[in-house]
């Protein structure tokens, strides 16, 4: 079982563990306009799939803003940030934060994304939320990069994720 930490305390992750070389599961989340957003599987573009606990935290907000800026010129990449926030709260965040270069979606209904990618926090005070994780999926649907951030309150390795996108071209 995979783990992360929250303020230094271990947190178990549940769901299917996905690793580099695995096929990215096709799963649906809910967009800010309540439409379906499908992630995973083979697509015309490389996918950057980011899971965060809640956009209503400083770290998740900073991470989403940073990726929004970093993927601005990457027309080969389809980026989706997934949290457990309600779509209405996510839409408000996007509007006030100027998020325009990526899709923000919610996994609140059945936690399908978090379960399929093995990032659902199973204990501690954050049980039921997504761990902070980054996956890069190439056009064939294969996971070519994975980072489960070791500490939920820390930001991911942006440079490594962006390098993986560029290498997947």
KOLGUMAR-329009 format. One record per residue: residue in three letters; residue number from 1; x, z, y of N, C-alpha, C in turn. Coordinates in Angstrom, 1 decimal, padded with zeros to 4 digits. Layout:
BEGIN
+--------+-----+--------+--------+--------+--------+--------+--------+--------+--------+--------+
! residu ! num !    n_X !    n_Z !    n_Y !   ca_X !   ca_Z !   ca_Y !    c_X !    c_Z !    c_Y !
+--------+-----+--------+--------+--------+--------+--------+--------+--------+--------+--------+
!    ala ! NUM !      X !      Z !      Y !      X !      Z !      Y !      X !      Z !      Y !
...
+--------+-----+--------+--------+--------+--------+--------+--------+--------+--------+--------+
This chain:
BEGIN
+--------+-----+--------+--------+--------+--------+--------+--------+--------+--------+--------+
! residu ! num !    n_X !    n_Z !    n_Y !   ca_X !   ca_Z !   ca_Y !    c_X !    c_Z !    c_Y !
+--------+-----+--------+--------+--------+--------+--------+--------+--------+--------+--------+
!    unk !   1 !  000.8 !  000.0 ! -001.2 !  000.0 !  000.0 !  000.0 !  000.9 !  000.0 !  001.2 !
!    unk !   2 !  000.5 ! -000.9 !  002.2 !  001.3 ! -000.9 !  003.4 !  000.9 !  000.3 !  004.3 !
!    unk !   3 !  001.8 !  000.6 !  005.2 !  001.6 !  001.7 !  006.1 !  002.1 !  001.3 !  007.5 !
!    unk !   4 !  001.6 !  002.1 !  008.5 !  002.2 !  002.0 !  009.9 !  002.2 !  003.5 !  010.3 !
!    unk !   5 !  002.5 !  003.8 !  011.5 !  002.4 !  005.1 !  012.0 !  001.6 !  005.2 !  013.3 !
!    unk !   6 !  001.0 !  006.3 !  013.6 !  000.3 !  006.5 !  014.9 !  000.9 !  007.8 !  015.4 !
!    unk !   7 !  001.6 !  007.7 !  016.5 !  002.4 !  008.8 !  017.1 !  003.2 !  009.5 !  016.1 !
!    unk !   8 !  003.8 !  008.7 !  015.2 !  004.8 !  009.3 !  014.2 !  004.1 !  009.7 !  012.9 !
!    unk !   9 !  002.8 !  009.8 !  012.9 !  002.1 !  010.2 !  011.6 !  001.8 !  009.0 !  010.8 !
!    unk !  10 !  002.1 !  009.0 !  009.5 !  001.8 !  007.9 !  008.6 !  000.3 !  007.5 !  008.6 !
!    unk !  11 !  000.0 !  006.2 !  008.6 ! -001.3 !  005.7 !  008.5 ! -001.3 !  004.6 !  007.4 !
!    unk !  12 ! -002.2 !  004.8 !  006.3 ! -002.3 !  003.8 !  005.3 ! -003.1 !  002.7 !  005.7 !
!    unk !  13 ! -002.8 !  001.5 !  005.3 ! -003.5 !  000.3 !  005.6 ! -004.2 ! -000.2 !  004.3 !
!    unk !  14 ! -005.5 ! -000.6 !  004.5 ! -006.2 ! -001.1 !  003.3 ! -006.5 ! -002.6 !  003.5 !
!    unk !  15 ! -007.0 ! -003.1 !  002.4 ! -007.3 ! -004.6 !  002.3 ! -006.2 ! -005.3 !  001.5 !
!    unk !  16 ! -006.3 ! -006.6 !  001.5 ! -005.4 ! -007.4 !  000.8 ! -004.1 ! -007.6 !  001.5 !
!    unk !  17 ! -003.0 ! -007.2 !  000.9 ! -001.7 ! -007.4 !  001.6 ! -001.3 ! -008.9 !  001.6 !
!    unk !  18 ! -001.1 ! -009.4 !  002.7 ! -000.7 ! -010.8 !  002.9 !  000.8 ! -010.8 !  003.3 !
!    unk !  19 !  001.5 ! -011.7 !  002.7 !  003.0 ! -011.7 !  003.0 !  003.4 ! -013.2 !  003.3 !
!    unk !  20 !  004.6 ! -013.3 !  003.8 !  005.1 ! -014.6 !  004.1 !  005.1 ! -015.4 !  002.8 !
!    unk !  21 !  004.7 ! -016.6 !  002.9 !  004.6 ! -017.5 !  001.7 !  003.2 ! -017.6 !  001.1 !
!    unk !  22 !  002.3 ! -016.6 !  001.5 !  001.0 ! -016.6 !  001.0 !  000.1 ! -017.6 !  001.8 !
!    unk !  23 ! -001.0 ! -018.0 !  001.2 ! -001.9 ! -018.8 !  002.0 ! -002.7 ! -017.8 !  002.9 !
!    unk !  24 ! -002.9 ! -018.2 !  004.1 ! -003.7 ! -017.3 !  005.1 ! -005.2 ! -017.4 !  004.7 !
!    unk !  25 ! -005.8 ! -016.3 !  004.5 ! -007.2 ! -016.3 !  004.1 ! -008.1 ! -016.8 !  005.3 !
!    unk !  26 ! -009.1 ! -017.6 !  005.0 ! -010.0 ! -018.1 !  006.0 ! -011.1 ! -017.0 !  006.2 !
!    unk !  27 ! -011.2 ! -016.5 !  007.4 ! -012.1 ! -015.5 !  007.7 ! -012.8 ! -015.8 !  009.1 !
!    unk !  28 ! -013.9 ! -015.2 !  009.3 ! -014.6 ! -015.4 !  010.5 ! -014.8 ! -014.1 !  011.3 !
!    unk !  29 ! -014.5 ! -014.2 !  012.6 ! -014.7 ! -013.1 !  013.5 ! -015.7 ! -013.6 !  014.6 !
!    unk !  30 ! -016.0 ! -012.7 !  015.6 ! -017.0 ! -013.0 !  016.6 ! -016.3 ! -013.1 !  017.9 !
!    unk !  31 ! -016.5 ! -014.3 !  018.6 ! -016.0 ! -014.6 !  019.9 ! -016.7 ! -013.8 !  021.0 !
!    unk !  32 ! -016.2 ! -013.8 !  022.2 ! -016.8 ! -013.1 !  023.3 ! -018.2 ! -013.6 !  023.6 !
!    unk !  33 ! -018.4 ! -014.9 !  023.3 ! -019.8 ! -015.5 !  023.6 ! -020.7 ! -015.4 !  022.3 !
!    unk !  34 ! -020.3 ! -014.6 !  021.4 ! -021.0 ! -014.3 !  020.1 ! -021.0 ! -015.5 !  019.1 !
!    unk !  35 ! -020.2 ! -016.5 !  019.4 ! -020.0 ! -017.6 !  018.4 ! -019.0 ! -017.2 !  017.4 !
!    unk !  36 ! -019.0 ! -017.9 !  016.3 ! -018.0 ! -017.6 !  015.2 ! -016.6 ! -018.2 !  015.5 !
!    unk !  37 ! -015.6 ! -017.5 !  015.2 ! -014.2 ! -017.9 !  015.3 ! -013.6 ! -017.9 !  013.9 !
!    unk !  38 ! -013.2 ! -019.0 !  013.4 ! -012.6 ! -019.1 !  012.1 ! -011.1 ! -019.0 !  012.2 !
!    unk !  39 ! -010.5 ! -018.1 !  011.5 ! -009.0 ! -018.1 !  011.5 ! -008.5 ! -018.3 !  010.0 !
!    unk !  40 ! -007.2 ! -018.6 !  009.9 ! -006.6 ! -018.8 !  008.6 ! -006.9 ! -020.2 !  008.1 !
!    unk !  41 ! -006.3 ! -020.5 !  006.9 ! -006.4 ! -021.8 !  006.3 ! -005.6 ! -022.8 !  007.0 !
!    unk !  42 ! -005.7 ! -024.1 !  006.5 ! -005.0 ! -025.2 !  007.1 ! -005.8 ! -025.7 !  008.4 !
!    unk !  43 ! -005.0 ! -026.0 !  009.4 ! -005.6 ! -026.5 !  010.7 ! -004.6 ! -027.5 !  011.3 !
!    unk !  44 ! -005.1 ! -028.2 !  012.3 ! -004.3 ! -029.1 !  013.0 ! -003.2 ! -028.5 !  013.8 !
!    unk !  45 ! -003.4 ! -027.2 !  014.2 ! -002.4 ! -026.5 !  015.0 ! -001.8 ! -025.3 !  014.2 !
!    unk !  46 ! -000.7 ! -024.9 !  014.6 ! -000.1 ! -023.6 !  014.1 ! -001.0 ! -022.5 !  014.6 !
!    unk !  47 ! -001.2 ! -021.5 !  013.8 ! -002.0 ! -020.3 !  014.3 ! -001.2 ! -019.1 !  014.5 !
!    unk !  48 ! -001.4 ! -018.5 !  015.6 ! -000.9 ! -017.1 !  015.9 ! -002.0 ! -016.2 !  015.8 !
!    unk !  49 ! -002.0 ! -015.3 !  014.8 ! -003.1 ! -014.4 !  014.6 ! -002.6 ! -013.0 !  014.9 !
!    unk !  50 ! -003.2 ! -012.3 !  015.9 ! -002.8 ! -011.0 !  016.4 ! -003.9 ! -010.0 !  016.2 !
!    unk !  51 ! -003.6 ! -008.9 !  015.5 ! -004.6 ! -007.9 !  015.4 ! -004.2 ! -006.7 !  016.2 !
!    unk !  52 ! -005.1 ! -006.1 !  016.9 ! -004.8 ! -004.9 !  017.7 ! -006.0 ! -003.9 !  017.5 !
!    unk !  53 ! -005.7 ! -002.6 !  017.7 ! -006.8 ! -001.6 !  017.6 ! -007.9 ! -001.8 !  018.6 !
!    unk !  54 ! -007.6 ! -001.8 !  019.9 ! -008.6 ! -001.9 !  020.9 ! -008.0 ! -002.5 !  022.2 !
!    unk !  55 ! -008.6 ! -003.4 !  022.8 ! -008.1 ! -004.0 !  024.1 ! -008.2 ! -002.9 !  025.2 !
!    unk !  56 ! -008.9 ! -001.8 !  025.0 ! -009.1 ! -000.8 !  025.9 ! -007.9 !  000.3 !  025.9 !
!    unk !  57 ! -006.8 ! -000.2 !  025.4 ! -005.6 !  000.7 !  025.5 ! -004.5 ! -000.1 !  026.2 !
!    unk !  58 ! -003.6 !  000.7 !  026.8 ! -002.5 !  000.1 !  027.6 ! -001.7 ! -000.9 !  026.8 !
!    unk !  59 ! -001.3 ! -000.5 !  025.6 ! -000.4 ! -001.3 !  024.8 ! -001.1 ! -002.6 !  024.3 !
!    unk !  60 ! -002.3 ! -002.5 !  023.9 ! -003.1 ! -003.7 !  023.4 ! -003.3 ! -004.6 !  024.6 !
!    unk !  61 ! -003.7 ! -004.1 !  025.7 ! -003.9 ! -004.9 !  026.9 ! -002.6 ! -005.6 !  027.3 !
!    unk !  62 ! -001.5 ! -004.9 !  027.3 ! -000.2 ! -005.5 !  027.7 !  000.2 ! -006.6 !  026.7 !
!    unk !  63 !  000.0 ! -006.3 !  025.4 !  000.3 ! -007.3 !  024.4 ! -000.5 ! -008.6 !  024.6 !
!    unk !  64 ! -001.8 ! -008.4 !  024.8 ! -002.6 ! -009.6 !  025.0 ! -002.3 ! -010.4 !  026.2 !
!    unk !  65 ! -002.0 ! -009.7 !  027.3 ! -001.5 ! -010.4 !  028.5 ! -000.2 ! -011.1 !  028.3 !
!    unk !  66 !  000.7 ! -010.5 !  027.6 !  002.0 ! -011.1 !  027.3 !  001.9 ! -012.3 !  026.5 !
!    unk !  67 !  001.1 ! -012.3 !  025.4 !  000.9 ! -013.4 !  024.6 !  000.1 ! -014.5 !  025.3 !
!    unk !  68 ! -000.8 ! -014.2 !  026.1 ! -001.5 ! -015.1 !  027.0 ! -000.6 ! -015.9 !  027.8 !
!    unk !  69 !  000.4 ! -015.2 !  028.4 !  001.4 ! -015.9 !  029.2 !  002.4 ! -016.7 !  028.3 !
!    unk !  70 !  002.8 ! -016.1 !  027.2 !  003.9 ! -016.8 !  026.4 !  003.4 ! -018.1 !  025.7 !
!    unk !  71 !  002.1 ! -018.1 !  025.4 !  001.6 ! -019.3 !  024.7 !  001.0 ! -020.3 !  025.6 !
!    unk !  72 !  001.1 ! -020.1 !  026.9 !  000.5 ! -021.0 !  027.9 !  001.0 ! -022.4 !  027.7 !
!    unk !  73 !  002.3 ! -022.6 !  027.4 !  002.9 ! -024.0 !  027.3 !  003.0 ! -024.4 !  025.8 !
!    unk !  74 !  002.5 ! -023.7 !  024.9 !  002.6 ! -024.1 !  023.5 !  001.3 ! -024.7 !  023.0 !
!    unk !  75 !  001.2 ! -026.0 !  023.3 !  000.0 ! -026.8 !  022.9 ! -000.1 ! -027.0 !  021.4 !
!    unk !  76 !  000.9 ! -026.6 !  020.7 !  000.9 ! -026.7 !  019.2 !  000.3 ! -025.5 !  018.5 !
!    unk !  77 ! -000.1 ! -024.5 !  019.3 ! -000.5 ! -023.2 !  018.8 ! -001.9 ! -022.8 !  019.2 !
!    unk !  78 ! -002.6 ! -022.3 !  018.2 ! -004.0 ! -021.8 !  018.4 ! -003.8 ! -020.3 !  018.3 !
!    unk !  79 ! -004.0 ! -019.5 !  019.3 ! -003.8 ! -018.1 !  019.3 ! -005.1 ! -017.3 !  019.4 !
!    unk !  80 ! -005.2 ! -016.3 !  018.5 ! -006.4 ! -015.5 !  018.4 ! -006.0 ! -014.0 !  018.4 !
!    unk !  81 ! -006.5 ! -013.2 !  019.3 ! -006.3 ! -011.8 !  019.3 ! -007.6 ! -011.2 !  018.8 !
!    unk !  82 ! -007.5 ! -010.3 !  017.8 ! -008.7 ! -009.7 !  017.1 ! -008.6 ! -008.2 !  017.2 !
!    unk !  83 ! -009.7 ! -007.6 !  017.7 ! -009.8 ! -006.2 !  017.8 ! -011.1 ! -005.7 !  017.2 !
!    unk !  84 ! -011.4 ! -004.5 !  017.2 ! -012.7 ! -003.9 !  016.8 ! -013.6 ! -003.7 !  018.0 !
!    unk !  85 ! -013.2 ! -004.2 !  019.2 ! -014.0 ! -004.0 !  020.4 ! -015.3 ! -004.9 !  020.3 !
!    unk !  86 ! -016.3 ! -004.5 !  020.9 ! -017.5 ! -005.3 !  021.0 ! -017.2 ! -006.5 !  021.8 !
!    unk !  87 ! -017.8 ! -007.7 !  021.5 ! -017.6 ! -008.9 !  022.2 ! -017.8 ! -008.8 !  023.7 !
!    unk !  88 ! -018.8 ! -008.0 !  024.1 ! -019.1 ! -007.8 !  025.5 ! -017.9 ! -007.1 !  026.3 !
!    unk !  89 ! -017.3 ! -006.1 !  025.6 ! -016.2 ! -005.4 !  026.2 ! -015.0 ! -006.4 !  026.2 !
!    unk !  90 ! -014.8 ! -007.2 !  025.2 ! -013.7 ! -008.1 !  025.1 ! -013.8 ! -009.2 !  026.2 !
!    unk !  91 ! -015.0 ! -009.6 !  026.4 ! -015.3 ! -010.6 !  027.5 ! -014.9 ! -010.0 !  028.9 !
!    unk !  92 ! -015.3 ! -008.8 !  029.1 ! -015.0 ! -008.1 !  030.4 ! -013.5 ! -008.0 !  030.5 !
!    unk !  93 ! -012.8 ! -007.6 !  029.5 ! -011.3 ! -007.5 !  029.5 ! -010.7 ! -008.9 !  029.9 !
!    unk !  94 ! -011.2 ! -010.0 !  029.2 ! -010.6 ! -011.3 !  029.5 ! -010.8 ! -011.7 !  030.9 !
!    unk !  95 ! -012.0 ! -011.4 !  031.4 ! -012.4 ! -011.8 !  032.8 ! -011.5 ! -011.1 !  033.8 !
!    unk !  96 ! -011.4 ! -009.8 !  033.6 ! -010.6 ! -009.0 !  034.6 ! -009.1 ! -009.1 !  034.4 !
!    unk !  97 ! -008.6 ! -009.6 !  033.2 ! -007.2 ! -009.7 !  033.0 ! -006.7 ! -011.2 !  033.1 !
!    unk !  98 ! -007.6 ! -012.1 !  033.3 ! -007.2 ! -013.5 !  033.5 ! -006.7 ! -014.1 !  032.1 !
!    unk !  99 ! -007.3 ! -013.7 !  031.0 ! -007.0 ! -014.3 !  029.7 ! -007.7 ! -015.6 !  029.6 !
!    unk ! 100 ! -006.9 ! -016.7 !  029.5 ! -007.4 ! -018.0 !  029.5 ! -006.7 ! -018.9 !  028.4 !
!    unk ! 101 ! -005.6 ! -018.5 !  027.9 ! -004.8 ! -019.3 !  027.0 ! -004.9 ! -019.0 !  025.6 !
!    unk ! 102 ! -005.8 ! -018.1 !  025.2 ! -006.0 ! -017.6 !  023.9 ! -007.4 ! -017.2 !  023.7 !
!    unk ! 103 ! -007.8 ! -017.1 !  022.4 ! -009.1 ! -016.6 !  022.1 ! -009.1 ! -015.2 !  021.7 !
!    unk ! 104 ! -010.0 ! -014.4 !  022.2 ! -010.2 ! -013.0 !  021.9 ! -011.5 ! -012.9 !  021.0 !
!    unk ! 105 ! -011.3 ! -012.2 !  019.9 ! -012.5 ! -012.1 !  018.9 ! -012.6 ! -010.7 !  018.4 !
!    unk ! 106 ! -013.7 ! -010.4 !  017.9 ! -014.0 ! -009.1 !  017.4 ! -014.2 ! -009.1 !  015.9 !
!    unk ! 107 ! -013.8 ! -008.0 !  015.2 ! -013.9 ! -007.8 !  013.8 ! -014.9 ! -006.7 !  013.5 !
!    unk ! 108 ! -015.7 ! -006.3 !  014.5 ! -016.5 ! -005.1 !  014.4 ! -017.6 ! -005.1 !  013.4 !
!    unk ! 109 ! -018.1 ! -006.3 !  013.0 ! -019.3 ! -006.3 !  012.1 ! -018.9 ! -005.8 !  010.7 !
!    unk ! 110 ! -018.0 ! -006.5 !  010.0 ! -017.7 ! -006.1 !  008.6 ! -016.2 ! -006.0 !  008.4 !
!    unk ! 111 ! -015.4 ! -006.1 !  009.4 ! -014.0 ! -005.8 !  009.3 ! -013.3 ! -006.8 !  008.4 !
!    unk ! 112 ! -013.9 ! -008.0 !  008.3 ! -013.5 ! -009.1 !  007.3 ! -012.0 ! -009.5 !  007.6 !
!    unk ! 113 ! -011.7 ! -009.7 !  008.8 ! -010.3 ! -010.1 !  009.1 ! -009.3 ! -009.0 !  008.7 !
!    unk ! 114 ! -009.6 ! -007.8 !  009.2 ! -008.7 ! -006.7 !  008.9 ! -008.5 ! -006.5 !  007.4 !
!    unk ! 115 ! -009.6 ! -006.6 !  006.6 ! -009.5 ! -006.4 !  005.2 ! -008.8 ! -007.6 !  004.5 !
!    unk ! 116 ! -009.1 ! -008.8 !  005.0 ! -008.4 ! -010.0 !  004.4 ! -006.9 ! -010.0 !  004.6 !
!    unk ! 117 ! -006.5 ! -009.5 !  005.7 ! -005.1 ! -009.5 !  006.1 ! -004.4 ! -008.2 !  005.8 !
!    unk ! 118 ! -005.1 ! -007.2 !  005.3 ! -004.5 ! -005.9 !  004.9 ! -004.1 ! -005.1 !  006.1 !
!    unk ! 119 ! -004.8 ! -005.1 !  007.2 ! -004.4 ! -004.4 !  008.4 ! -005.4 ! -003.3 !  008.8 !
!    unk ! 120 ! -006.4 ! -003.0 !  007.9 ! -007.4 ! -002.0 !  008.3 ! -006.8 ! -000.6 !  008.1 !
!    unk ! 121 ! -006.8 !  000.1 !  009.2 ! -006.3 !  001.5 !  009.1 ! -007.3 !  002.3 !  008.3 !
!    unk ! 122 ! -006.8 !  003.0 !  007.2 ! -007.6 !  003.7 !  006.2 ! -007.7 !  005.2 !  006.4 !
!    unk ! 123 ! -006.8 !  005.8 !  007.3 ! -006.9 !  007.2 !  007.5 ! -006.4 !  007.5 !  008.9 !
!    unk ! 124 ! -006.2 !  008.8 !  009.2 ! -005.8 !  009.2 !  010.5 ! -006.9 !  009.1 !  011.5 !
!    unk ! 125 ! -006.7 !  009.4 !  012.7 ! -007.7 !  009.3 !  013.8 ! -008.2 !  007.9 !  014.1 !
!    unk ! 126 ! -007.4 !  006.9 !  013.7 ! -007.7 !  005.5 !  014.0 ! -008.4 !  004.8 !  012.8 !
!    unk ! 127 ! -008.9 !  005.5 !  011.8 ! -009.5 !  004.9 !  010.7 ! -010.6 !  003.9 !  011.1 !
!    unk ! 128 ! -010.6 !  002.8 !  010.4 ! -011.6 !  001.8 !  010.7 ! -011.2 !  000.8 !  011.8 !
!    unk ! 129 ! -010.0 !  001.0 !  012.5 ! -009.5 !  000.1 !  013.4 ! -008.4 ! -000.8 !  012.8 !
!    unk ! 130 ! -008.1 ! -001.9 !  013.4 ! -007.0 ! -002.8 !  013.0 ! -005.7 ! -002.2 !  013.4 !
!    unk ! 131 ! -004.7 ! -002.3 !  012.5 ! -003.3 ! -002.0 !  012.9 ! -002.8 ! -003.1 !  013.8 !
!    unk ! 132 ! -001.8 ! -002.8 !  014.5 ! -001.1 ! -003.9 !  015.4 ! -000.3 ! -004.7 !  014.4 !
!    unk ! 133 ! -000.6 ! -006.0 !  014.4 !  000.1 ! -006.9 !  013.5 !  000.1 ! -008.3 !  014.1 !
!    unk ! 134 !  001.0 ! -009.1 !  013.7 !  001.2 ! -010.5 !  014.1 !  001.5 ! -011.4 !  012.9 !
!    unk ! 135 !  000.7 ! -012.5 !  012.8 !  000.9 ! -013.4 !  011.7 !  001.0 ! -014.8 !  012.3 !
!    unk ! 136 !  002.0 ! -015.6 !  011.8 !  002.1 ! -017.0 !  012.2 !  001.8 ! -017.8 !  011.0 !
!    unk ! 137 !  000.8 ! -018.8 !  011.1 !  000.4 ! -019.6 !  010.0 !  000.7 ! -021.1 !  010.3 !
!    unk ! 138 !  001.4 ! -021.7 !  009.4 !  001.7 ! -023.1 !  009.7 !  000.5 ! -024.0 !  009.5 !
!    unk ! 139 !  000.6 ! -025.3 !  009.8 ! -000.5 ! -026.2 !  009.7 ! -001.1 ! -026.4 !  008.2 !
!    unk ! 140 ! -000.3 ! -026.1 !  007.2 ! -000.7 ! -026.2 !  005.9 ! -001.5 ! -024.9 !  005.4 !
!    unk ! 141 ! -001.5 ! -023.9 !  006.3 ! -002.2 ! -022.7 !  006.0 ! -001.3 ! -021.6 !  005.4 !
!    unk ! 142 !  000.0 ! -021.8 !  005.4 !  000.9 ! -020.8 !  004.8 !  001.4 ! -019.8 !  005.9 !
!    unk ! 143 !  001.4 ! -018.5 !  005.5 !  001.9 ! -017.5 !  006.4 !  003.5 ! -017.7 !  006.5 !
!    unk ! 144 !  004.0 ! -017.9 !  007.7 !  005.4 ! -018.1 !  007.8 !  006.1 ! -017.0 !  008.6 !
!    unk ! 145 !  005.3 ! -016.1 !  009.1 !  005.8 ! -014.9 !  009.8 !  004.8 ! -013.8 !  009.8 !
!    unk ! 146 !  005.3 ! -012.6 !  009.6 !  004.4 ! -011.4 !  009.5 !  005.1 ! -010.2 !  010.1 !
!    unk ! 147 !  004.4 ! -009.5 !  011.0 !  004.9 ! -008.3 !  011.5 !  003.8 ! -007.3 !  011.5 !
!    unk ! 148 !  003.9 ! -006.2 !  010.7 !  003.1 ! -005.0 !  010.9 !  003.9 ! -004.1 !  011.7 !
!    unk ! 149 !  003.5 ! -003.9 !  013.0 !  004.3 ! -003.1 !  013.9 !  004.4 ! -001.7 !  013.3 !
!    unk ! 150 !  005.6 ! -001.2 !  013.2 !  005.8 !  000.1 !  012.5 !  005.1 !  001.3 !  013.2 !
!    unk ! 151 !  004.9 !  001.2 !  014.5 !  004.3 !  002.3 !  015.3 !  003.1 !  001.6 !  016.1 !
!    unk ! 152 !  001.9 !  002.1 !  015.8 !  000.7 !  001.4 !  016.4 !  000.8 !  001.4 !  018.0 !
!    unk ! 153 !  001.5 !  002.4 !  018.5 !  001.5 !  002.5 !  020.0 !  002.7 !  001.7 !  020.6 !
!    unk ! 154 !  003.4 !  001.0 !  019.8 !  004.5 !  000.1 !  020.2 !  004.1 ! -001.3 !  020.2 !
!    unk ! 155 !  004.8 ! -002.2 !  021.1 !  004.5 ! -003.6 !  021.1 !  005.2 ! -004.3 !  020.0 !
!    unk ! 156 !  004.8 ! -005.5 !  019.7 !  005.4 ! -006.3 !  018.6 !  006.7 ! -007.0 !  019.1 !
!    unk ! 157 !  007.4 ! -007.6 !  018.2 !  008.6 ! -008.4 !  018.6 !  008.1 ! -009.8 !  019.0 !
!    unk ! 158 !  007.9 ! -009.9 !  020.3 !  007.4 ! -011.2 !  020.9 !  008.3 ! -012.4 !  020.6 !
!    unk ! 159 !  009.6 ! -012.2 !  020.8 !  010.5 ! -013.3 !  020.6 !  010.5 ! -013.8 !  019.1 !
!    unk ! 160 !  010.4 ! -012.9 !  018.2 !  010.4 ! -013.3 !  016.8 !  009.2 ! -014.1 !  016.4 !
!    unk ! 161 !  008.0 ! -013.7 !  017.0 !  006.8 ! -014.4 !  016.7 !  006.9 ! -015.8 !  017.4 !
!    unk ! 162 !  007.3 ! -015.9 !  018.6 !  007.4 ! -017.2 !  019.3 !  008.4 ! -018.1 !  018.6 !
!    unk ! 163 !  009.6 ! -017.5 !  018.1 !  010.5 ! -018.3 !  017.4 !  009.9 ! -018.9 !  016.1 !
!    unk ! 164 !  009.1 ! -018.1 !  015.4 !  008.4 ! -018.5 !  014.2 !  007.5 ! -019.7 !  014.5 !
!    unk ! 165 !  006.8 ! -019.6 !  015.6 !  005.9 ! -020.7 !  016.0 !  006.7 ! -022.0 !  016.2 !
!    unk ! 166 !  007.8 ! -021.9 !  016.9 !  008.7 ! -023.1 !  017.2 !  009.3 ! -023.6 !  016.0 !
!    unk ! 167 !  009.6 ! -022.8 !  015.0 !  010.2 ! -023.2 !  013.7 !  009.2 ! -023.9 !  012.9 !
!    unk ! 168 !  007.9 ! -023.5 !  013.0 !  006.8 ! -024.1 !  012.2 !  006.4 ! -025.4 !  012.7 !
!    unk ! 169 !  006.9 ! -025.9 !  013.8 !  006.5 ! -027.2 !  014.3 !  006.6 ! -028.2 !  013.2 !
+--------+-----+--------+--------+--------+--------+--------+--------+--------+--------+--------+
